[in-house]
Amino acid sequence: MVPALAFPVVVTDDQGRQVNVMAAPQRIVTLLPSLAETVCELGHCPRLVGVDRFTQWPASIARLPRVGGGLDPDIEAIVALRPDLVLTSGSGRVAQRLQALGLTVIALEPRTLADTRRVLKEVSRVLTGSDRDGTLAWVRLETGVGNAAQSIPPRSRGGTVYFEVGSGPYAAGEASFIGELIARLGARSIVPAALGPFPKINPEFVVRADPGVILIAADQAAGLASRPGWAGLRAVREARVCAFSPAEGDVLVRAGPRLAEAARLLASCLASKAPTLPTVAPGAMPPAMPALRP
């Protein structure tokens, strides 16, 4: 039985503001790629009238006006689109600025797998008056992640991973949604949760950790061996490096409805590149990583 629509909907957003949505919004502007992707995943792409400059998926949004970014929105362009809802990130003062102009604004930003589930359900409530579609989308996502995990052979599990998300270098740590996905796939980020989700790290940290697999943008992969000390990394010596295209990178670094696709990309990398590990006796624990400092 399909639940009846229930408006108005009251949402407490990521800035702690209670927002009343009186009716299903028909003209939506999004200022974060994962939010546009969420609207489309829930089947409501036609309601989008504007997106931020970084949104590239799905292809149907290519014709839509671009209204800047989450931190530097084009306020005049947003107002000119006459949106009845603006979905933005949880950071910055964008929400307050737009709200002061009389717009209905909800700040939601998924940063973890749990956040992704919550945002899917909240956006579903805002768009339809029910969290049903968001719940179903989460079930599809969870199923996809589970299938990706099952695709990895036992010999490729239990290793360590360095995932570089940007120059600096910035890495995806255990506390990030990428780190959570990696753990679901039976591997482990070399960057401990205590350092935060996406810390800037000393390259020497990677040298000392000596990860089994390196995941990095394709345009950065060719120069790995030239980084001080990195030519000796086993992942570099043994070509255990996964280089991702810009489109693949967009999938991997966004906590949103395409995380099942991200899991498939990660699983394919681990299945083909992870070194074969010694068999661990049932009930035994794999050796712990040595304590490292950034």
C-alpha positions as MATLAB code, in Angstrom:
seq = 'MVPALAFPVVVTDDQGRQVNVMAAPQRIVTLLPSLAETVCELGHCPRLVGVDRFTQWPASIARLPRVGGGLDPDIEAIVALRPDLVLTSGSGRVAQRLQALGLTVIALEPRTLADTRRVLKEVSRVLTGSDRDGTLAWVRLETGVGNAAQSIPPRSRGGTVYFEVGSGPYAAGEASFIGELIARLGARSIVPAALGPFPKINPEFVVRADPGVILIAADQAAGLASRPGWAGLRAVREARVCAFSPAEGDVLVRAGPRLAEAARLLASCLASKAPTLPTVAPGAMPPAMPALRP';
ca = [
       0.000    0.000    0.000;
       1.445    3.377   -1.002;
       1.309    5.820    1.926;
      -0.699    9.001    1.494;
       1.140   12.247    0.883;
       1.687   14.128    4.109;
       2.236   17.843    3.773;
       3.305   20.078    5.338;
       6.635   18.385    6.071;
       8.936   19.670    8.812;
      12.649   19.031    8.302;
      15.474   19.721   10.724;
      18.430   20.361    8.443;
      22.165   20.031    9.013;
      22.371   23.563   10.422;
      19.774   22.732   13.061;
      17.058   24.838   11.423;
      13.485   23.607   11.305;
      12.119   24.162    7.796;
       8.437   23.854    6.901;
       7.674   22.574    3.402;
       4.002   23.306    2.796;
       3.576   21.446   -0.513;
       5.586   19.272   -2.892;
       8.185   21.599   -4.476;
       8.104   21.826   -8.260;
      11.047   24.181   -8.949;
      14.224   22.995   -7.219;
      17.751   24.402   -7.254;
      20.595   22.270   -5.873;
      23.996   23.578   -4.779;
      25.738   20.247   -4.197;
      26.214   17.480   -6.798;
      25.104   14.707   -4.462;
      21.825   16.540   -3.812;
      21.044   16.854   -7.532;
      21.906   13.174   -7.913;
      19.582   12.343   -5.018;
      16.673   14.267   -6.542;
      17.203   12.391   -9.812;
      17.663    8.996   -8.141;
      14.267    9.512   -6.523;
      12.750   10.094   -9.954;
      12.262   13.864   -9.836;
      14.898   15.242  -12.216;
      12.202   17.206  -14.136;
      11.686   19.360  -11.046;
      15.266   20.672  -11.164;
      15.549   24.194  -12.624;
      19.182   24.919  -11.690;
      22.276   23.128  -10.375;
      25.765   24.011   -9.178;
      28.703   24.156  -11.582;
      30.112   20.786  -10.480;
      27.027   18.658  -11.133;
      27.575   16.425  -14.169;
      25.208   13.504  -13.586;
      22.798   12.450  -14.917;
      23.265   13.620  -18.494;
      19.737   15.034  -18.587;
      20.809   17.974  -16.388;
      23.305   19.266  -18.985;
      20.799   21.832  -20.267;
      20.071   23.318  -16.839;
      21.378   26.746  -15.752;
      24.480   26.735  -13.551;
      24.228   28.891  -10.447;
      27.776   28.870   -9.059;
      28.916   26.605   -6.268;
      27.883   25.809   -2.745;
      30.371   28.282   -1.291;
      30.062   30.950   -4.006;
      26.500   30.810   -5.319;
      25.192   33.285   -7.863;
      22.416   34.650   -5.678;
      20.815   36.714   -8.440;
      20.729   33.740  -10.805;
      19.111   31.559   -8.131;
      16.421   34.126   -7.343;
      15.724   34.624  -11.057;
      14.875   30.920  -11.387;
      11.997   31.379   -8.894;
      12.693   28.150   -6.984;
      10.251   26.949   -4.370;
      13.089   24.946   -2.795;
      16.869   25.305   -2.640;
      18.894   22.311   -1.452;
      22.385   23.258   -0.327;
      25.303   21.885    1.690;
      25.477   22.063    5.454;
      28.503   24.358    5.471;
      28.827   28.109    5.028;
      26.239   30.875    5.261;
      24.542   30.243    1.943;
      21.352   28.953    3.545;
      20.925   32.054    5.710;
      21.583   34.414    2.798;
      19.000   32.729    0.584;
      16.482   32.351    3.369;
      16.734   36.084    4.061;
      15.529   36.617    0.478;
      12.380   34.646    1.184;
      13.426   31.303   -0.327;
      12.771   27.928    1.256;
      16.228   26.482    1.885;
      17.267   23.125    3.338;
      20.915   22.373    4.118;
      21.774   18.679    3.828;
      25.218   17.224    3.247;
      25.946   13.498    3.365;
      29.409   12.801    4.773;
      29.049    9.164    5.856;
      27.062    6.117    4.779;
      24.576    6.817    7.585;
      24.249   10.404    6.338;
      23.559    9.144    2.827;
      20.684    7.028    4.087;
      19.306    9.943    6.110;
      19.531   12.417    3.214;
      17.825   10.014    0.809;
      14.926    9.666    3.208;
      14.716   13.378    4.054;
      14.763   14.499    0.426;
      12.133   11.879   -0.345;
       9.934   13.313    2.427;
      10.410   16.849    1.127;
       9.576   15.900   -2.466;
       6.716   13.471   -1.903;
       5.536   13.715    1.690;
       6.831   10.183    2.369;
      10.266    8.625    2.958;
       9.241    5.481    1.053;
      11.181    6.248   -2.151;
      14.254    7.197   -0.146;
      14.080    3.956    1.807;
      13.810    1.938   -1.403;
      16.754    3.847   -2.898;
      18.828    3.005    0.174;
      17.930   -0.675   -0.118;
      19.124   -0.632   -3.745;
      22.339    1.070   -2.680;
      22.969   -1.385    0.152;
      22.317   -4.314   -2.158;
      24.780   -2.934   -4.691;
      27.472   -2.479   -2.047;
      26.875   -6.015   -0.776;
      27.152   -7.437   -4.283;
      30.395   -5.524   -4.823;
      31.823   -6.963   -1.605;
      30.859  -10.492   -2.656;
      32.702  -10.049   -5.953;
      36.102   -9.749   -4.265;
      37.937  -13.073   -3.897;
      39.127  -13.968   -0.375;
      42.770  -13.704   -1.460;
      42.281   -9.992   -2.152;
      40.789   -9.157    1.238;
      42.413   -7.853    4.385;
      44.954   -5.524    2.810;
      45.687   -1.827    3.208;
      44.764    0.989    0.855;
      45.892    4.541    0.239;
      43.183    6.610   -1.476;
      44.334   10.062   -2.567;
      41.433   12.457   -3.051;
      43.414   15.535   -4.024;
      46.807   17.169   -4.315;
      48.367   18.197   -1.041;
      48.130   15.291   -0.687;
      44.704   14.832    0.867;
      43.685   11.268    1.658;
      40.478    9.424    2.452;
      40.738    8.140    5.998;
      38.905    5.419    7.869;
      36.411    8.031    9.135;
      35.306    9.045    5.626;
      32.515    7.436    3.639;
      35.234    6.199    1.268;
      37.001    4.597    4.214;
      33.703    3.042    5.279;
      33.193    1.588    1.799;
      36.755    0.252    1.734;
      36.122   -1.451    5.086;
      32.878   -2.953    3.768;
      34.932   -4.437    0.937;
      37.314   -6.138    3.345;
      40.256   -3.717    3.160;
      41.489   -0.849    5.340;
      42.603    2.716    4.764;
      46.102    3.443    6.051;
      44.815    6.756    7.454;
      43.351    6.207   10.951;
      40.011    7.693   11.912;
      41.690    9.909   14.513;
      43.134   12.063   11.712;
      39.687   12.933   10.374;
      37.855   11.968    7.187;
      40.022   13.718    4.568;
      43.233   14.946    6.189;
      46.202   16.539    4.489;
      49.095   14.204    5.190;
      52.858   14.145    4.951;
      53.904   12.012    1.932;
      56.400   10.293    4.243;
      53.404    8.922    6.130;
      52.490    6.898    3.043;
      56.068    5.682    2.660;
      56.102    4.352    6.231;
      52.645    2.772    5.897;
      53.600    1.073    2.590;
      50.000    0.373    1.438;
      49.194   -2.699   -0.598;
      47.158   -0.726   -3.143;
      47.128    2.929   -4.186;
      43.999    4.550   -5.610;
      44.491    7.903   -7.302;
      43.333   10.179  -10.121;
      44.678    9.137  -13.517;
      46.450   12.458  -14.076;
      48.459   11.962  -10.867;
      49.328    8.272  -11.282;
      52.217    8.679  -13.695;
      54.237   10.767  -11.235;
      54.036    8.494   -8.219;
      57.513    7.035   -8.587;
      59.018   10.530   -8.690;
      57.691   11.424   -5.255;
      60.463   11.204   -2.643;
      60.671    7.642   -1.378;
      57.619    6.423   -3.264;
      59.538    4.428   -5.874;
      60.187    1.884   -3.117;
      56.540    1.421   -2.215;
      55.409   -2.117   -2.994;
      52.266   -0.786   -4.668;
      54.413    1.290   -7.039;
      57.043   -1.437   -7.589;
      54.423   -4.081   -8.332;
      52.050   -1.797  -10.308;
      49.306   -2.173   -7.742;
      47.862    1.230   -8.572;
      44.306    1.987   -9.688;
      44.067    5.208  -11.708;
      40.591    6.678  -12.067;
      39.225    8.911  -14.791;
      37.587   12.245  -13.868;
      34.137   10.707  -14.343;
      35.043    7.769  -12.090;
      36.511   10.192   -9.577;
      33.203   12.059   -9.427;
      31.473    8.811   -8.503;
      34.034    7.892   -5.860;
      34.282   11.186   -3.968;
      30.566   11.963   -3.596;
      28.531   10.532   -0.738;
      25.259   10.062   -2.546;
      23.043    7.607   -4.370;
      25.860    6.418   -6.653;
      27.823    4.843   -3.796;
      26.949    1.372   -5.049;
      28.698    2.273   -8.298;
      31.610    3.584   -6.236;
      31.744    0.263   -4.409;
      31.885   -1.581   -7.738;
      34.814    0.569   -8.873;
      36.650   -0.054   -5.603;
      35.877   -3.779   -5.706;
      37.175   -4.085   -9.258;
      40.390   -2.359   -8.179;
      40.913   -4.574   -5.143;
      40.077   -7.764   -7.001;
      42.673   -7.026   -9.685;
      45.381   -5.180   -7.759;
      45.374   -6.264   -4.119;
      48.347   -8.489   -3.269;
      47.561  -12.061   -2.323;
      47.568  -12.256    1.445;
      48.437  -15.257    3.614;
      45.456  -17.229    4.831;
      44.354  -16.282    8.340;
      43.223  -19.186   10.503;
      39.515  -19.131   11.435;
      38.986  -16.977   14.519;
      42.447  -15.420   14.284;
      42.931  -11.697   13.875;
      45.060  -10.260   11.077;
      48.188   -8.426   12.258;
      47.543   -4.856   13.319;
      49.119   -1.946   11.475;
      51.955   -0.223   13.342;
      51.111    3.116   14.896;
      51.859    5.916   12.462;
      51.972    9.665   12.699;
      51.086   12.059    9.851;
];
